[in-house]
Amino acid sequence: NNILHVIPGQCFVRVQIQLPLSRQRNDADKHGQVVENPSNPTAAGKCGSCYGAEENPGDCCNTCAEVREAYRKRGWAFAYSAHIVQCAREGEESQHQQDDGEGCLMAGHLEVNKVAGNFHFAPGKSFQQGGMHVHDLMSIRSTSFNISHTINGLSFGKYFPGRINPLDGTRYITAEIGSSMYQYFVKVVPTSYMFANGRELSTHQFSVTEHVRKLDGVSSRGLPGVFFFYDLSPIKVNVKENSKPFLHFLTQVCAIVGGVFTVA
């Protein structure tokens, strides 16, 4: 089920993401018994500091995520630090180190307008700032992102007999140190398939070109990740399914039999 389908003609996006592993961490004593997690200051009625990033005097940041969000609203760069008590208590640094090298499995479908656009897979939490879609890479504390990936399946619209999806089974593996921006430029062609029984199917097929762009850490212009830029072709392809009559088959058989006797 790890296939991504893109269906033009709609105005909203619905993505289903399936992760191969789900983890839950609990603190335990020396006897292996689960103990109450002390990382939440609100349990003791305390108000955690936002380290100057609070919007209003008296605002509390009781978790590492709340501190990070306060920094984001201020437009400040955030990096995990032992000086941030909330992050130190929650073990965010060790959790980040454990997650290093892990990948994920994503499956789902998108419904988009019939206009040019893109969808992408990139590290960091995404948010809107200044009318732009941006990713927070500072919290990851890394200047090297491995964008090795495998596309098990990518299609636009419903399947019809004989259609070939050029990206199915595509695999890109890199061992180079550094970050890259892997781009797929997809040309989507509207297609009408007419079955032999008269039923018509409106769908799409596509062609693709690809380009890899090397990035100089997080300072260069660009975002490390895998990007799919799609555009719709103004030309529509009509495919009609025809079945040959039995008389045509019989004529071919007679021709083959006659050829055999002639050679013999």
DRENTORGU-758603 format. One record per atom (N, C-alpha, C): residue in one letter; atom name; x negated, y negated, z negated. Coordinates in steps of 0.02 Angstrom, whole numbers, plus 50000, padded with zeros to 5 digits. Layout:
# residues N
fiti_vovo_X_Y_Z
A_CA_X_Y_Z
...
This chain:
# residues 264
fiti_vovo_X_Y_Z
N_N_49959_50061_50000
N_CA_50000_50000_50000
N_C_49958_49937_50000
N_N_49893_49944_50010
N_CA_49849_49885_50007
N_C_49845_49853_50076
I_N_49903_49829_50099
I_CA_49907_49797_50165
I_C_49940_49729_50155
L_N_49915_49679_50190
L_CA_49942_49612_50186
L_C_49979_49598_50251
H_N_50044_49583_50245
H_CA_50085_49566_50303
H_C_50099_49492_50302
V_N_50094_49459_50358
V_CA_50110_49388_50364
V_C_50169_49381_50411
I_N_50223_49351_50387
I_CA_50285_49346_50426
I_C_50300_49273_50440
P_N_50287_49248_50501
P_CA_50303_49178_50517
P_C_50378_49167_50517
G_N_50397_49103_50504
G_CA_50467_49084_50511
G_C_50500_49066_50445
Q_N_50466_49071_50389
Q_CA_50495_49054_50325
Q_C_50456_48997_50293
C_N_50481_48973_50236
C_CA_50453_48912_50207
C_C_50427_48923_50137
F_N_50420_48984_50114
F_CA_50394_48994_50048
F_C_50344_49052_50049
V_N_50305_49056_49996
V_CA_50252_49105_49993
V_C_50266_49153_49936
R_N_50261_49217_49949
R_CA_50269_49268_49897
R_C_50212_49317_49903
V_N_50171_49321_49852
V_CA_50112_49363_49853
V_C_50115_49412_49795
Q_N_50101_49475_49809
Q_CA_50097_49526_49757
Q_C_50025_49548_49753
I_N_49996_49543_49693
I_CA_49927_49561_49683
I_C_49924_49622_49637
Q_N_49889_49673_49660
Q_CA_49881_49733_49621
Q_C_49808_49740_49601
L_N_49794_49741_49536
L_CA_49727_49749_49511
L_C_49714_49823_49495
P_N_49654_49847_49508
P_CA_49640_49918_49496
P_C_49632_49936_49423
L_N_49626_49885_49380
L_CA_49614_49900_49310
L_C_49646_49847_49267
S_N_49677_49868_49215
S_CA_49707_49822_49167
S_C_49676_49834_49099
R_N_49649_49781_49069
R_CA_49614_49790_49006
R_C_49647_49748_48952
Q_N_49645_49773_48892
Q_CA_49669_49735_48834
Q_C_49618_49744_48779
R_N_49594_49689_48752
R_CA_49542_49692_48701
R_C_49571_49677_48633
N_N_49552_49719_48584
N_CA_49572_49708_48515
N_C_49510_49713_48471
D_N_49509_49675_48416
D_CA_49455_49680_48369
D_C_49468_49739_48322
A_N_49416_49772_48301
A_CA_49422_49830_48256
A_C_49369_49826_48202
D_N_49385_49855_48145
D_CA_49337_49858_48091
D_C_49291_49918_48100
K_N_49248_49930_48050
K_CA_49199_49984_48056
K_C_49231_50053_48057
H_N_49294_50056_48035
H_CA_49329_50120_48035
H_C_49372_50130_48098
G_N_49368_50082_48144
G_CA_49405_50088_48206
G_C_49476_50064_48202
Q_N_49496_50032_48147
Q_CA_49564_50007_48139
Q_C_49570_49937_48169
V_N_49623_49926_48206
V_CA_49634_49861_48237
V_C_49648_49809_48183
V_N_49613_49752_48189
V_CA_49623_49699_48141
V_C_49651_49638_48177
E_N_49678_49592_48139
E_CA_49707_49531_48168
E_C_49653_49490_48202
N_N_49668_49467_48263
N_CA_49619_49427_48300
N_C_49613_49358_48269
P_N_49554_49341_48245
P_CA_49546_49276_48211
P_C_49534_49218_48259
S_N_49538_49231_48325
S_CA_49518_49179_48372
S_C_49568_49123_48378
N_N_49629_49133_48352
N_CA_49681_49083_48360
N_C_49684_49040_48297
P_N_49661_48978_48299
P_CA_49660_48936_48240
P_C_49729_48921_48213
T_N_49781_48927_48255
T_CA_49849_48910_48232
T_C_49872_48959_48179
A_N_49841_49019_48176
A_CA_49861_49067_48126
A_C_49847_49039_48056
A_N_49797_48997_48050
A_CA_49781_48966_47986
A_C_49807_48895_47982
G_N_49848_48874_48030
G_CA_49877_48808_48029
G_C_49828_48753_48049
K_N_49775_48770_48084
K_CA_49725_48720_48103
K_C_49741_48692_48172
C_N_49713_48634_48185
C_CA_49719_48601_48250
C_C_49650_48600_48282
G_N_49642_48639_48336
G_CA_49578_48643_48368
G_C_49561_48580_48407
S_N_49498_48564_48410
S_CA_49476_48504_48445
S_C_49477_48513_48520
C_N_49492_48460_48557
C_CA_49488_48460_48630
C_C_49423_48427_48654
Y_N_49379_48410_48607
Y_CA_49313_48382_48622
Y_C_49317_48320_48666
G_N_49365_48276_48648
G_CA_49371_48212_48683
G_C_49413_48214_48745
A_N_49439_48273_48764
A_CA_49477_48278_48826
A_C_49552_48274_48815
E_N_49574_48264_48753
E_CA_49646_48262_48739
E_C_49678_48202_48772
E_N_49740_48210_48795
E_CA_49777_48155_48827
E_C_49802_48105_48776
N_N_49826_48131_48720
N_CA_49852_48088_48668
N_C_49818_48103_48602
P_N_49808_48053_48560
P_CA_49778_48065_48494
P_C_49818_48117_48455
G_N_49783_48165_48427
G_CA_49817_48216_48389
G_C_49833_48279_48428
D_N_49820_48280_48494
D_CA_49832_48340_48533
D_C_49783_48395_48511
C_N_49808_48457_48512
C_CA_49767_48513_48489
C_C_49749_48559_48547
C_N_49691_48587_48545
C_CA_49669_48639_48592
C_C_49648_48699_48550
N_N_49693_48746_48543
N_CA_49682_48803_48499
N_C_49652_48864_48533
T_N_49646_48862_48599
T_CA_49615_48918_48635
T_C_49565_48891_48685
C_N_49523_48935_48709
C_CA_49474_48915_48759
C_C_49508_48892_48823
A_N_49564_48925_48840
A_CA_49601_48906_48900
A_C_49630_48835_48894
E_N_49652_48817_48834
E_CA_49680_48750_48824
E_C_49624_48697_48829
V_N_49565_48713_48804
V_CA_49509_48667_48812
V_C_49492_48658_48886
R_N_49490_48713_48922
R_CA_49474_48710_48994
R_C_49526_48670_49031
E_N_49590_48678_49015
E_CA_49643_48641_49048
E_C_49638_48567_49032
A_N_49621_48550_48970
A_CA_49613_48479_48952
A_C_49555_48448_48991
Y_N_49501_48485_48999
Y_CA_49445_48460_49040
Y_C_49467_48450_49112
R_N_49505_48496_49138
R_CA_49527_48491_49208
R_C_49570_48429_49218
K_N_49615_48415_49172
K_CA_49658_48356_49178
K_C_49617_48292_49176
R_N_49563_48294_49140
R_CA_49518_48236_49137
R_C_49473_48230_49198
G_N_49468_48285_49236
G_CA_49422_48286_49292
G_C_49351_48300_49272
W_N_49342_48329_49212
W_CA_49275_48344_49187
W_C_49255_48415_49207
A_N_49191_48425_49216
A_CA_49165_48492_49230
A_C_49164_48531_49164
F_N_49187_48593_49167
F_CA_49190_48635_49107
F_C_49144_48695_49115
A_N_49104_48708_49065
A_CA_49060_48767_49065
A_C_49065_48798_48995
Y_N_49067_48865_48994
Y_CA_49070_48900_48930
Y_C_49008_48883_48889
S_N_49018_48870_48826
S_CA_48963_48851_48783
S_C_48977_48875_48712
A_N_48923_48892_48678
A_CA_48930_48914_48608
A_C_48953_48857_48564
H_N_48947_48795_48588
H_CA_48969_48738_48548
H_C_49045_48730_48550
I_N_49078_48761_48597
I_CA_49151_48760_48599
I_C_49175_48818_48557
V_N_49200_48802_48498
V_CA_49216_48853_48448
V_C_49268_48902_48475
Q_N_49318_48877_48510
Q_CA_49372_48921_48534
Q_C_49344_48974_48581
C_N_49300_48954_48627
C_CA_49272_49002_48675
C_C_49225_49051_48640
A_N_49188_49027_48591
A_CA_49143_49072_48555
A_C_49182_49124_48516
R_N_49237_49103_48485
R_CA_49277_49151_48446
R_C_49311_49203_48491
E_N_49332_49182_48550
E_CA_49368_49227_48594
E_C_49320_49271_48635
G_N_49256_49258_48630
G_CA_49208_49298_48667
G_C_49213_49289_48742
E_N_49227_49228_48765
E_CA_49235_49215_48836
E_C_49170_49228_48875
E_N_49114_49212_48844
E_CA_49050_49222_48878
E_C_49037_49296_48890
S_N_49046_49338_48838
S_CA_49034_49409_48846
S_C_49085_49440_48894
Q_N_49147_49415_48893
Q_CA_49198_49440_48939
Q_C_49178_49424_49011
H_N_49152_49364_49022
H_CA_49130_49346_49089
H_C_49073_49391_49112
Q_N_49027_49407_49068
Q_CA_48972_49451_49086
Q_C_48996_49521_49102
Q_N_49047_49545_49065
Q_CA_49074_49611_49079
Q_C_49110_49613_49146
D_N_49141_49558_49165
D_CA_49178_49555_49228
D_C_49132_49548_49288
D_N_49069_49531_49276
D_CA_49022_49520_49331
D_C_49015_49583_49373
G_N_49023_49576_49438
G_CA_49017_49633_49483
G_C_49082_49670_49497
E_N_49135_49652_49463
E_CA_49199_49685_49475
E_C_49233_49657_49538
G_N_49274_49698_49568
G_CA_49314_49676_49626
G_C_49387_49685_49610
C_N_49429_49675_49660
C_CA_49500_49682_49650
C_C_49533_49708_49714
L_N_49591_49736_49706
L_CA_49630_49763_49762
L_C_49694_49723_49766
M_N_49706_49692_49823
M_CA_49764_49649_49832
M_C_49808_49675_49889
A_N_49873_49673_49877
A_CA_49921_49695_49927
A_C_49983_49651_49921
G_N_50017_49640_49977
G_CA_50077_49600_49975
G_C_50094_49572_50043
H_N_50136_49522_50045
H_CA_50154_49489_50108
H_C_50168_49416_50096
L_N_50159_49376_50147
L_CA_50172_49304_50146
L_C_50226_49288_50197
E_N_50266_49239_50181
E_CA_50316_49213_50228
E_C_50301_49139_50238
V_N_50284_49119_50299
V_CA_50260_49052_50313
V_C_50298_49020_50371
N_N_50290_48955_50378
N_CA_50320_48920_50435
N_C_50283_48937_50499
K_N_50316_48926_50555
K_CA_50285_48938_50620
K_C_50241_48879_50641
V_N_50194_48864_50599
V_CA_50145_48811_50613
V_C_50077_48837_50592
A_N_50024_48803_50614
A_CA_49957_48823_50597
A_C_49946_48816_50521
G_N_49907_48861_50494
G_CA_49894_48860_50422
G_C_49838_48908_50405
N_N_49829_48921_50341
N_CA_49778_48968_50319
N_C_49797_48996_50252
F_N_49770_49054_50237
F_CA_49772_49082_50170
F_C_49702_49109_50156
H_N_49683_49111_50093
H_CA_49615_49129_50077
H_C_49610_49163_50009
F_N_49554_49197_49999
F_CA_49538_49230_49936
F_C_49471_49201_49913
A_N_49473_49165_49857
A_CA_49413_49130_49834
A_C_49410_49133_49757
P_N_49350_49127_49729
P_CA_49343_49130_49656
P_C_49366_49066_49623
G_N_49378_49070_49558
G_CA_49396_49011_49520
G_C_49470_48998_49517
K_N_49491_48966_49464
K_CA_49561_48949_49456
K_C_49579_48892_49504
S_N_49635_48899_49539
S_CA_49655_48848_49588
S_C_49708_48801_49557
F_N_49707_48739_49580
F_CA_49755_48690_49557
F_C_49757_48632_49607
Q_N_49806_48589_49600
Q_CA_49813_48531_49643
Q_C_49786_48470_49607
Q_N_49743_48434_49642
Q_CA_49715_48373_49613
Q_C_49706_48321_49669
G_N_49737_48264_49660
G_CA_49732_48211_49711
G_C_49763_48232_49777
G_N_49815_48274_49775
G_CA_49847_48297_49836
G_C_49807_48350_49874
M_N_49756_48377_49842
M_CA_49713_48427_49874
M_C_49714_48492_49835
H_N_49705_48547_49871
H_CA_49700_48613_49839
H_C_49627_48627_49824
V_N_49611_48633_49760
V_CA_49541_48642_49740
V_C_49535_48702_49694
H_N_49473_48728_49688
H_CA_49458_48784_49644
H_C_49407_48762_49592
D_N_49417_48784_49531
D_CA_49370_48769_49477
D_C_49316_48823_49475
L_N_49257_48807_49501
L_CA_49201_48854_49501
L_C_49153_48843_49443
M_N_49158_48786_49410
M_CA_49112_48771_49355
M_C_49121_48820_49297
S_N_49183_48841_49286
S_CA_49196_48886_49229
S_C_49167_48955_49240
I_N_49150_48972_49302
I_CA_49123_49039_49317
I_C_49048_49042_49303
R_N_49017_48985_49303
R_CA_48945_48981_49287
R_C_48903_49025_49333
S_N_48914_49018_49396
S_CA_48875_49057_49444
S_C_48868_49016_49508
T_N_48810_49022_49540
T_CA_48800_48989_49604
T_C_48795_49040_49660
S_N_48808_49103_49645
S_CA_48805_49156_49695
S_C_48867_49199_49691
F_N_48903_49203_49747
F_CA_48965_49242_49750
F_C_48959_49291_49808
N_N_48966_49355_49792
N_CA_48964_49406_49843
N_C_49034_49414_49873
I_N_49041_49400_49937
I_CA_49107_49402_49969
I_C_49117_49465_50012
S_N_49082_49518_49994
S_CA_49093_49581_50029
S_C_49167_49601_50023
H_N_49195_49625_50077
H_CA_49266_49640_50077
H_C_49283_49692_50130
T_N_49338_49724_50120
T_CA_49366_49772_50168
T_C_49439_49755_50180
I_N_49458_49750_50243
I_CA_49528_49737_50261
I_C_49558_49803_50284
N_N_49597_49833_50241
N_CA_49629_49897_50258
N_C_49685_49888_50309
G_N_49717_49831_50307
G_CA_49771_49818_50355
G_C_49794_49746_50353
L_N_49804_49716_50410
L_CA_49831_49648_50416
L_C_49875_49646_50478
S_N_49937_49626_50470
S_CA_49983_49623_50527
S_C_50027_49562_50521
F_N_50052_49541_50577
F_CA_50100_49485_50581
F_C_50165_49513_50610
G_N_50217_49512_50570
G_CA_50281_49537_50594
G_C_50286_49612_50591
K_N_50342_49638_50616
K_CA_50357_49709_50614
K_C_50317_49747_50667
Y_N_50307_49810_50653
Y_CA_50268_49853_50698
Y_C_50311_49873_50758
F_N_50279_49879_50816
F_CA_50311_49907_50875
F_C_50263_49957_50907
P_N_50287_50006_50943
P_CA_50244_50058_50971
P_C_50189_50030_51015
G_N_50128_50053_51003
G_CA_50071_50032_51043
G_C_50035_49971_51018
R_N_50060_49939_50966
R_CA_50027_49878_50942
R_C_49962_49897_50905
I_N_49910_49858_50916
I_CA_49846_49868_50883
I_C_49829_49806_50843
N_N_49818_49814_50779
N_CA_49797_49759_50736
N_C_49721_49758_50732
P_N_49688_49709_50762
P_CA_49615_49711_50769
P_C_49576_49708_50703
L_N_49608_49686_50649
L_CA_49571_49681_50586
L_C_49580_49742_50541
D_N_49621_49789_50561
D_CA_49630_49849_50520
D_C_49565_49888_50514
G_N_49545_49901_50453
G_CA_49483_49939_50441
G_C_49420_49897_50445
T_N_49427_49831_50450
T_CA_49368_49788_50453
T_C_49331_49788_50386
R_N_49266_49794_50389
R_CA_49225_49798_50329
R_C_49164_49752_50335
Y_N_49155_49710_50285
Y_CA_49097_49665_50283
Y_C_49062_49673_50216
I_N_49003_49699_50217
I_CA_48964_49710_50157
I_C_48898_49672_50163
T_N_48883_49633_50112
T_CA_48821_49595_50112
T_C_48785_49604_50046
A_N_48720_49608_50049
A_CA_48679_49613_49989
A_C_48636_49551_49979
E_N_48649_49500_50021
E_CA_48610_49438_50017
E_C_48628_49399_49954
I_N_48578_49366_49927
I_CA_48588_49324_49869
I_C_48611_49255_49893
G_N_48663_49229_49863
G_CA_48691_49165_49883
G_C_48765_49172_49897
S_N_48794_49119_49922
S_CA_48865_49118_49936
S_C_48878_49106_50010
S_N_48935_49129_50032
S_CA_48954_49121_50103
S_C_49028_49106_50107
M_N_49046_49079_50163
M_CA_49116_49065_50179
M_C_49132_49105_50242
Y_N_49168_49161_50234
Y_CA_49183_49205_50290
Y_C_49251_49184_50318
Q_N_49252_49167_50382
Q_CA_49312_49139_50413
Q_C_49336_49184_50470
Y_N_49401_49197_50469
Y_CA_49434_49232_50524
Y_C_49482_49182_50558
F_N_49473_49174_50623
F_CA_49517_49129_50661
F_C_49565_49172_50702
V_N_49628_49170_50682
V_CA_49679_49215_50709
V_C_49726_49178_50755
K_N_49736_49205_50815
K_CA_49783_49177_50863
K_C_49844_49224_50865
V_N_49900_49200_50840
V_CA_49960_49240_50835
V_C_50003_49230_50898
V_N_50022_49285_50930
V_CA_50060_49283_50992
V_C_50131_49310_50980
P_N_50182_49269_50987
P_CA_50251_49295_50981
P_C_50263_49349_51033
T_N_50296_49402_51012
T_CA_50307_49459_51056
T_C_50379_49485_51049
S_N_50408_49499_51105
S_CA_50476_49530_51107
S_C_50469_49600_51136
Y_N_50491_49649_51098
Y_CA_50486_49719_51120
Y_C_50556_49746_51132
M_N_50568_49769_51193
M_CA_50633_49796_51213
M_C_50628_49872_51216
F_N_50665_49905_51172
F_CA_50666_49978_51171
F_C_50707_50005_51229
A_N_50698_50069_51243
A_CA_50734_50100_51300
A_C_50809_50101_51289
N_N_50831_50101_51225
N_CA_50903_50101_51211
N_C_50934_50032_51211
G_N_50894_49981_51228
G_CA_50921_49913_51233
G_C_50910_49871_51171
R_N_50886_49899_51117
R_CA_50874_49861_51056
R_C_50812_49818_51064
E_N_50816_49755_51043
E_CA_50761_49708_51050
E_C_50731_49692_50982
L_N_50665_49690_50978
L_CA_50630_49675_50916
L_C_50586_49614_50927
S_N_50596_49563_50886
S_CA_50555_49503_50889
S_C_50500_49508_50836
T_N_50439_49508_50857
T_CA_50383_49517_50811
T_C_50323_49478_50837
H_N_50263_49495_50814
H_CA_50202_49459_50834
H_C_50144_49507_50838
Q_N_50095_49490_50879
Q_CA_50030_49523_50880
Q_C_49978_49467_50880
F_N_49914_49485_50872
F_CA_49865_49432_50865
F_C_49796_49455_50890
S_N_49756_49405_50906
S_CA_49685_49416_50921
S_C_49645_49376_50869
V_N_49581_49391_50862
V_CA_49543_49360_50808
V_C_49470_49351_50828
T_N_49440_49298_50804
T_CA_49368_49287_50806
T_C_49345_49273_50735
E_N_49281_49283_50721
E_CA_49257_49275_50653
E_C_49192_49236_50651
H_N_49180_49206_50593
H_CA_49120_49164_50585
H_C_49100_49165_50512
V_N_49035_49171_50499
V_CA_49008_49170_50431
V_C_48967_49106_50422
R_N_48982_49070_50370
R_CA_48947_49008_50356
R_C_48912_49013_50288
K_N_48847_49005_50287
K_CA_48809_49009_50225
K_C_48816_48944_50186
L_N_48822_48951_50120
L_CA_48830_48894_50076
L_C_48770_48890_50029
D_N_48751_48829_50014
D_CA_48696_48817_49968
D_C_48724_48808_49898
G_N_48740_48864_49865
G_CA_48770_48861_49798
G_C_48838_48829_49800
V_N_48856_48793_49747
V_CA_48921_48760_49743
V_C_48916_48687_49761
S_N_48857_48663_49780
S_CA_48848_48593_49795
S_C_48863_48577_49868
S_N_48859_48627_49911
S_CA_48871_48614_49982
S_C_48945_48607_49996
R_N_48959_48579_50054
R_CA_49028_48568_50074
R_C_49059_48634_50096
G_N_49107_48658_50059
G_CA_49137_48722_50075
G_C_49150_48761_50012
L_N_49191_48812_50018
L_CA_49211_48854_49961
L_C_49195_48926_49977
P_N_49158_48961_49935
P_CA_49143_49031_49948
P_C_49207_49073_49945
G_N_49214_49118_49993
G_CA_49274_49159_49994
G_C_49288_49185_50064
V_N_49345_49216_50072
V_CA_49367_49244_50136
V_C_49429_49204_50158
F_N_49425_49174_50217
F_CA_49477_49129_50241
F_C_49507_49156_50306
F_N_49573_49150_50311
F_CA_49609_49169_50371
F_C_49645_49107_50397
F_N_49621_49080_50454
F_CA_49652_49022_50486
F_C_49694_49048_50544
Y_N_49758_49036_50542
Y_CA_49801_49062_50595
Y_C_49836_49005_50632
D_N_49848_49018_50696
D_CA_49883_48971_50739
D_C_49926_49010_50787
L_N_49984_48984_50805
L_CA_50030_49019_50849
L_C_50020_48998_50921
S_N_50021_49048_50964
S_CA_50013_49035_51035
S_C_50079_49009_51065
P_N_50076_48963_51113
P_CA_50137_48938_51145
P_C_50165_48988_51196
I_N_50129_49041_51209
I_CA_50149_49090_51259
I_C_50179_49151_51224
K_N_50236_49175_51249
K_CA_50269_49233_51221
K_C_50260_49293_51267
V_N_50249_49352_51238
V_CA_50239_49413_51276
V_C_50303_49455_51271
N_N_50328_49478_51328
N_CA_50386_49522_51330
N_C_50363_49592_51350
V_N_50378_49640_51307
V_CA_50360_49710_51320
V_C_50425_49750_51326
K_N_50431_49789_51380
K_CA_50492_49828_51391
K_C_50474_49902_51394
E_N_50511_49941_51358
E_CA_50500_50014_51356
E_C_50543_50048_51409
N_N_50511_50085_51454
N_CA_50546_50121_51507
N_C_50531_50195_51502
S_N_50581_50236_51515
S_CA_50572_50308_51516
S_C_50579_50332_51588
K_N_50534_50376_51609
K_CA_50535_50402_51677
K_C_50591_50454_51685
P_N_50627_50453_51741
P_CA_50680_50503_51751
P_C_50652_50573_51761
F_N_50695_50623_51749
F_CA_50673_50693_51755
F_C_50652_50710_51826
L_N_50683_50678_51875
L_CA_50665_50691_51945
L_C_50592_50671_51959
H_N_50570_50616_51927
H_CA_50501_50595_51936
H_C_50453_50647_51906
F_N_50472_50675_51849
F_CA_50431_50727_51818
F_C_50428_50789_51861
L_N_50486_50808_51889
L_CA_50488_50867_51931
L_C_50445_50858_51994
T_N_50445_50798_52022
T_CA_50404_50784_52081
T_C_50330_50790_52065
Q_N_50309_50767_52006
Q_CA_50239_50773_51986
Q_C_50219_50846_51977
V_N_50264_50886_51949
V_CA_50249_50957_51939
V_C_50241_50992_52006
C_N_50285_50977_52053
C_CA_50281_51007_52119
C_C_50216_50988_52154
A_N_50196_50925_52146
A_CA_50134_50902_52177
A_C_50074_50939_52148
I_N_50074_50950_52082
I_CA_50019_50986_52051
I_C_50016_51058_52074
V_N_50075_51092_52076
V_CA_50078_51161_52098
V_C_50056_51167_52171
G_N_50079_51120_52213
G_CA_50058_51121_52283
G_C_49983_51111_52290
G_N_49954_51068_52251
G_CA_49882_51057_52253
G_C_49843_51119_52234
V_N_49869_51155_52184
V_CA_49835_51216_52162
V_C_49834_51269_52218
F_N_49893_51277_52251
F_CA_49896_51326_52306
F_C_49852_51306_52365
T_N_49848_51241_52376
T_CA_49806_51217_52432
T_C_49733_51232_52420
V_N_49710_51220_52358
V_CA_49640_51233_52341
V_C_49625_51308_52342
A_N_49674_51349_52318
A_CA_49665_51422_52317
A_C_49662_51450_52387
